[in-house]
Amino acid sequence: MPNFEKYNLSQVKTERFYQLPKYLFEDAYFKKMSAEAKIMYALLKDRFELSIQNEWVGRNNNIYFIFSNKHLCEYLGYAEQKIIKLKKELVNFNLLTQERVGLNKPNRLYLLKPNYDIEASLIKELPNSQSNDTELNNTNYIENEDNDTYDMNDIISNALINNNHHSNHTNHQKTEFNNDALKFQVLEELPQQLQDYLSKFEIREIRIIKSILLKGKKSFNTSHDTYYRLEDVEFEIVSVLKRFKAMLLQKNETVEAMQGYLMQFIKAELEETHALYMRRKNMKQYNIFNQ
């Protein structure tokens, strides 16, 4: 059994969480929505970070993401039939829509959210709550003044017990989303050779390196009016990363401290690769045997 410990201040400030919007629990519209579908919604919502990194933005600046059923099965531990059922539930509650983009290509997924005043929706339920309070006040419950204190202590004690159970359960779930799962999430959109090599780094280092790779590629393509993909240069990029890792060891530095150098290395490698490609292209064009 894994060890457990109390949260300290630094952990609370740095730990990452999946976000579950309160309206999924407070709005009457979602009362009949399953807890599993709500968890899936939180998991899908977390993909926005990856969408922003990859510039997955559609019409009207709407953010979309790609999350295959296979990967959802791996994250949630469900069979594909269960995943399909939960996605349909999100669609039925107007929280998810899918856009087909072509044959053998994954659908673009768009998350939706309520477009109305959620606070007003909650206020509408207050009359029912007040009537319930009145019914309680009409009982013999108020005859003993000690009852209020006694029952309030019971409520607080039960709440603390429930919170402890919930905390333990949540911590247990988080141990399942271990470091390898986080790496998988960050690396899954990259070419296989890059995945294999970057998996040896820490998760925070992987995030920095991936961001530099994407920014460097975009900057180079923009300045040269080209369209190189990471798949086109993955062998060269892995070689750059190996040299970069060796430099970190020699200088006893961190990825954070040397990320500027990595950006320079990436751009220099792209320049060299592009120049070599253009030379080969020109040689073919002017080769006398091609005339």
C-alpha positions in Angstrom: 0.0 0.0 0.0 1.4 3.4 -0.9 2.4 5.9 1.8 0.2 9.0 2.5 1.1 12.3 4.0 -0.5 15.6 4.9 -0.4 18.5 2.4 2.1 21.2 3.1 1.9 24.8 1.9 4.4 24.4 -1.0 2.5 21.4 -2.3 -0.8 23.2 -2.3 0.7 26.0 -4.3 2.3 23.8 -6.9 0.1 20.8 -7.3 -2.1 20.5 -10.4 -5.7 19.5 -10.2 -8.6 18.6 -12.5 -11.3 21.3 -12.3 -14.9 20.3 -11.7 -17.2 23.3 -12.3 -19.7 23.9 -9.5 -22.6 24.3 -11.8 -22.4 20.6 -12.6 -23.5 20.0 -9.0 -25.5 23.1 -8.1 -27.6 23.7 -11.3 -30.8 21.7 -11.3 -30.4 21.1 -15.0 -27.4 18.7 -14.3 -29.0 16.9 -11.3 -29.5 13.7 -13.2 -26.1 13.7 -14.9 -23.9 10.9 -13.7 -20.8 11.5 -11.6 -18.7 9.6 -14.2 -19.8 12.0 -17.0 -18.9 14.9 -14.8 -15.4 13.5 -14.2 -15.0 13.0 -17.9 -16.0 16.6 -18.4 -13.2 17.7 -16.0 -10.7 15.5 -17.8 -11.7 16.9 -21.2 -11.6 20.5 -19.9 -8.0 19.9 -18.8 -7.0 19.4 -22.4 -7.4 23.1 -23.1 -3.8 23.6 -22.0 -2.6 21.2 -24.7 -5.0 22.8 -27.3 -3.4 26.3 -26.6 0.1 24.9 -27.0 -0.8 23.2 -30.3 -2.9 26.2 -31.5 -6.0 24.1 -31.9 -8.4 27.0 -32.5 -11.3 26.8 -34.9 -13.8 29.4 -36.1 -14.6 32.3 -33.9 -11.5 31.5 -31.7 -13.3 28.4 -30.3 -10.9 26.0 -28.7 -11.1 22.4 -29.8 -9.1 19.3 -28.7 -8.4 15.8 -29.9 -8.9 13.0 -27.4 -9.3 9.5 -28.8 -11.6 6.9 -27.2 -8.5 4.7 -26.8 -6.7 7.3 -24.7 -9.9 8.0 -22.7 -10.1 4.3 -21.9 -6.5 4.4 -20.6 -7.1 7.4 -18.5 -10.4 6.3 -16.9 -10.0 2.6 -17.0 -13.2 1.9 -18.8 -14.0 -0.2 -21.9 -14.6 1.8 -25.1 -18.4 1.1 -24.9 -18.5 2.9 -21.6 -16.5 5.8 -23.0 -18.9 6.1 -25.9 -21.9 6.1 -23.5 -20.4 8.8 -21.3 -19.6 11.0 -24.3 -23.2 10.6 -25.5 -24.3 11.7 -22.1 -22.2 14.9 -22.3 -23.7 15.5 -25.8 -27.2 15.0 -24.4 -26.6 17.5 -21.7 -25.3 20.0 -24.3 -21.7 19.9 -22.9 -19.9 18.3 -25.8 -20.1 18.5 -29.6 -18.0 16.7 -32.2 -16.9 17.9 -35.6 -15.8 15.5 -38.3 -12.8 16.7 -40.3 -12.2 13.9 -42.8 -11.7 10.2 -43.4 -9.4 8.4 -40.9 -8.9 11.6 -39.0 -10.0 12.0 -35.3 -13.0 14.2 -34.6 -12.5 17.7 -33.2 -14.1 17.9 -29.8 -15.6 21.1 -28.5 -16.6 21.5 -24.9 -19.7 23.6 -24.1 -20.8 25.5 -21.0 -24.1 27.1 -19.8 -24.8 30.4 -21.5 -27.1 31.8 -18.8 -27.1 33.3 -15.4 -26.3 30.3 -13.2 -26.9 32.3 -10.0 -30.4 33.2 -11.1 -31.1 29.6 -11.7 -30.0 28.7 -8.2 -32.2 31.5 -6.6 -35.3 30.0 -8.3 -34.9 27.0 -6.0 -34.9 29.0 -2.8 -38.7 29.0 -2.2 -38.6 25.2 -1.9 -35.7 25.4 0.5 -37.6 27.9 2.7 -40.7 25.8 2.8 -38.6 22.9 4.1 -37.1 25.1 6.8 -40.6 26.1 7.9 -41.7 22.5 8.2 -38.7 21.8 10.5 -39.5 24.8 12.6 -43.1 23.5 13.2 -41.8 20.3 14.8 -40.9 19.6 18.4 -37.3 20.0 17.4 -37.2 23.6 18.7 -38.5 22.8 22.2 -35.1 21.8 23.5 -32.4 24.5 23.0 -29.6 22.0 23.4 -30.8 20.1 20.3 -29.4 22.8 18.0 -25.9 22.6 19.5 -26.0 18.8 19.7 -27.2 18.3 16.2 -24.8 21.0 14.8 -21.9 19.1 16.4 -23.2 16.0 14.8 -23.3 17.7 11.4 -19.8 19.1 11.8 -18.4 15.7 13.0 -20.1 13.9 10.1 -18.8 16.4 7.6 -15.3 16.1 8.9 -15.5 12.3 8.7 -16.9 12.5 5.2 -14.2 15.0 4.2 -11.5 12.7 5.5 -13.0 9.7 3.6 -13.3 11.9 0.5 -9.7 13.2 0.9 -8.3 9.6 1.3 -10.3 8.5 -1.7 -9.1 11.5 -3.8 -5.5 10.9 -2.8 -5.8 7.3 -3.7 -7.1 8.3 -7.1 -4.2 10.7 -7.6 -1.7 8.0 -7.0 -3.1 6.2 -10.0 -2.5 9.3 -12.2 1.2 8.9 -11.6 4.2 10.6 -13.2 4.0 8.3 -16.2 0.4 9.2 -16.9 1.3 12.9 -16.9 4.2 12.3 -19.2 1.9 10.4 -21.5 -0.5 13.3 -21.7 2.2 15.8 -22.6 4.1 13.6 -25.0 1.2 11.9 -26.9 1.0 14.5 -29.7 4.8 14.3 -30.5 6.5 11.9 -33.0 7.5 8.6 -31.5 11.3 9.2 -31.4 10.8 12.4 -29.5 8.4 10.7 -27.1 10.9 7.9 -26.4 13.8 10.3 -25.7 11.8 13.0 -23.8 10.2 10.4 -21.5 13.6 10.2 -19.7 13.2 13.8 -18.5 11.1 15.0 -15.6 7.6 16.2 -16.4 8.3 19.9 -15.7 11.4 19.6 -18.0 9.3 18.0 -20.7 6.8 20.8 -20.6 9.5 23.4 -21.1 11.2 21.5 -23.9 8.0 20.8 -25.7 7.0 24.4 -25.6 10.4 25.5 -27.0 10.1 22.9 -29.8 6.7 24.2 -30.8 7.7 27.8 -30.6 10.9 27.3 -32.4 9.2 25.4 -35.2 6.5 28.0 -35.6 9.0 30.9 -35.6 11.2 29.2 -38.3 8.2 28.3 -40.5 6.9 31.9 -40.3 10.2 33.5 -41.1 11.0 31.2 -44.0 7.5 30.7 -45.3 7.8 26.9 -45.0 5.8 24.1 -43.3 8.2 21.8 -41.5 6.5 19.4 -39.0 8.3 17.8 -36.1 7.8 14.5 -37.9 10.0 15.8 -40.7 12.9 16.6 -38.4 12.5 14.3 -35.4 15.8 12.5 -35.9 17.7 15.8 -36.1 15.8 17.2 -33.0 16.6 14.1 -31.0 20.3 14.7 -31.8 20.0 18.3 -30.6 18.3 17.2 -27.4 21.1 14.7 -26.7 23.7 17.4 -27.1 21.6 19.7 -24.9 21.4 17.0 -22.2 25.2 16.6 -22.3 25.7 20.3 -21.9 23.3 20.4 -18.9 25.4 17.6 -17.2 28.7 19.3 -18.0 27.6 22.7 -16.7 25.5 21.3 -13.9 22.6 23.4 -15.0 18.8 23.0 -15.2 16.5 23.0 -18.3 14.9 26.1 -17.0 18.2 28.0 -16.8 19.4 26.9 -20.3 16.1 27.0 -22.2 17.4 30.0 -24.2 20.3 27.9 -25.5 17.9 25.1 -26.5 15.9 27.5 -28.6 19.1 28.6 -30.4 20.1 25.0 -31.0 16.6 24.1 -32.4 16.6 27.1 -34.8 20.2 26.4 -35.9 19.3 22.8 -36.6 16.2 23.8 -38.6 18.3 26.3 -40.6 20.9 23.6 -41.4 18.2 21.1 -42.4 16.4 23.6 -44.6 19.7 24.7 -46.3 20.5 21.0 -47.0 17.1 20.4 -48.4 17.3 23.5 -50.7 20.8 22.4 -52.0 19.5 18.9 -52.8 16.5 20.4 -54.5 18.6 22.7 -56.7 21.0 19.9 -57.5 18.1 17.8 -58.9 16.8 20.8 -60.8 20.2 21.6 -62.6 21.5 18.0 -62.9 22.4 17.5 -66.6 21.1 14.0 -66.5 17.6 15.3 -65.7 17.5 17.4 -68.8 
